[in-house]
Amino acid sequence: MTLRPYLAHDVEGWYSIQSDPQVLEYLGWPVRSRRQSAVHLRHRTRHTVLSFDGDFLALAVVHAGQLIGDVSLHLRGRGPEPEGAEIGWILGSEWTGRGFAAEAAAALLEVAFTELGVRWVIAAIHPQNERSIRLAQRLRFEAEPIHRGVLTMRLTAERWSQTGEAS
């Protein structure tokens, strides 16, 4: 598995992922046409740097040369220095259950905590998305109360440093 910035030739793979009913089931994303999906992908190709609060990084998850998913990190906090980040992961349904999401998320968590020095990372998950909840738990996130229909799971830098990468 490889993580890399999106490229223009990812358009068909991205459309396939965005058109997957199992992917859309727990996302707040609209159903997009091929053209809308291409515009959305073009937008994601510009998110390649994490320097300041509010910056967003979107990376393609690639296996055997094929786009199979997406992992992202959005810096959060007050002032110019981010306190934390929000992480997200998406895999095409045919690729779930093989450890790709865990590997991709763990790589971004390592960047967030060791290179960026954030104090916490959250994952906002639909409360019925059992697979994502289990993945977050495996990565040692802890659940917070459901708010506005979203389960927020939090991982602190201290908790991450106590046990290292995902087990």
Secondary structure, 3 states (H helix, E strand, C coil): CEEEECCHHHHHHHHHHHHCHHHHCCCCCCCCCHHHHHHHHHHHHCCECCCCCCCEEEEEEEECCEEEEEEEEEEECCCCCCCEEEEEEEECHHHCCCCHHHHHHHHHHHHHHHHCCCCEEEEEECCCCHHHHHHHHHCCCEECCCECCEEEEEEEHHHHHHHCCCC
